[in-house]
């Protein structure tokens, strides 16, 4: 007896894994993905990147963040967080501040323009998700939320496994 609930070598499980992979790809790159990005994050000079929005989501809580804490919360390398913050600062959506308790510490905070940009995208996300949830029954939404959370947890677990860390 194995503790693995499913065996990916079984044809049905393999076929389901393929369907999940294709759906994941379509979610990222499907015909509607570009239009959805434009709808959520804007177009042209007013557009923000998804990574920038992830950062604004954290900064919108009001408290300034240390760069190391921001990188950890975003689950990225500090250099990646630094580049994301630099783009936000250049766009006037965030600002760097010196910590009032320790002048050596630099923190990042959202600006009023960042708050407006964040609110605009957040409202669009609410509208989108409000539309989507009307297509499902309550129990389906509960199940979907649980499964999606488990899916993400499984991706995280894999990425910390020897299979992922030893990959070429």
N, C-alpha and C positions, 0 to 999 in steps of 0.2 A: 504494500500500500504506500502511496506517495502522498506527500502533503501538498503537492501542486494540484490545484483544482482542475486544471485543464492541461492538455498535452498539445503543444503547438505542432506536433508531428501528425496529429489526427487531421484528416482532410477538412472536416467541418470547421475545426478550430483555426486551421490555416486560412481557409476561405474567409472566415470572420475577421481574422487579423488583417487580411488584405483589404477587406471593406473598410475597416477602421483606419488603416493607413491611407487609403484613397480619400476617405472623408476628411482626414486631418490635412492632407495636401490641398484638397478643394477649399477647406476653410482658410488656409493660408494663401492660396494662389488661384482660387477659382475665379470664374468670370465675374462674380459679384464682389470679390475681395477688393479690387481696386476702387470700385464705386463706393463700397462700404467705408474704406479708408478715407476717401474724399468726403463722404458724408459726416463721419465721426470727427476727423482731425482737420478738416478744411482743405483748401486747395491753394496752389500758388504761394505767394509770399506770406499768406496768413496761416498756412498749414503748419502743424507741428507733427513731429514724428511720434510713433507709438512709444518708443523709449523715453522721449521727453514727457509724454503724458503719464507714464509710469512714475516718473520722478515727481511730476506735479501732484499726482495722487497722494504721495507721501508728504510733500511740502504743504499741501492744502490743509493739513490738520492744524496748522498755525504755528507750531514750534519750529525753530531753526534746527537743522540737522548737522551733525559733524559729518564730514565726508566719509570717514570709515564706517559710520553707522548707516549712512545712506547706501553705500555700496553693499553692505551686508543685507540690508532690507530689500534691495533690488536684486540680490543674488547675482552680483556681477563683480568683476575685479575692480579694485579702486581706480585704476586708470580709465576703465570704461565709464564709471560714475563721474569721474572728473571731466571727461570729454562731454558727457551728456549735460552736466551742469554748465560747462563753458558755453554750449550752444544755447541753453536757456538764459544765461546771463547776457550773451550777445544779443538775444532777441528781446531782452528787457522783461523776461518772465520770472527771473529769479535774481537774487543778489547774494554776494558773499559778504559776510559780516564777521567781525572779530568778536569772539566770546567775551562777554562783559566780566566774567570771573577769571578768565585766563586769556590774556591778549595774544598768546601764541597759537591758540586754537581758532581755526577758521570754520565758520558754520555757513550753511546755505539756507536761505529763506525765500518764500514766494513773494513776488511783488504784487501790487494791485493789478497790473496788466496780466500777470500770471494767474491771479485769482479769477479774472474775467475769462481768460482762455480755458482754465480748468472747468469753470462753471458751464461754459458753452458746450464743451465736450461731454461733461457729466450729464447734462440735460439730454443730449442726443443719445447717449448710452441708455438712459432711462426710457426714452421713447422707443428705441430699438428693442430693448428687452421687454418692455411692456407689450409691444406687438408680438414678439416671439412667444411669450408665456401664454398668450390667448390661444395658441395652436396646440396646447397640451392640457391633459387633465392634471389635477392637483397631484395625484400619486405619481404620474409620469414625471412631473417636475421634481418631486422628492427623489425618485429613483435616479433621474438624470443627474441631479446635483451630487448625490452620493457617488455615483459611478464616475463622474467627471473628476471629483476630488480624489477618488481612489486611483484613477488613471494618472493624474498629475503626480500623486505620491509614488506611484510605480515608476514613472519616468525619473523622478528624483532619486529613488532607491537604486535604479539601474545605473544612473550617472555616478553614483558613489560606490558601485560594485567593481570588482576586479575586471570584469568583462569590458567596462567602459574606460576605466583608468589605465588599463594595459593595452588599449587599442593603439595601433600605429599612428 
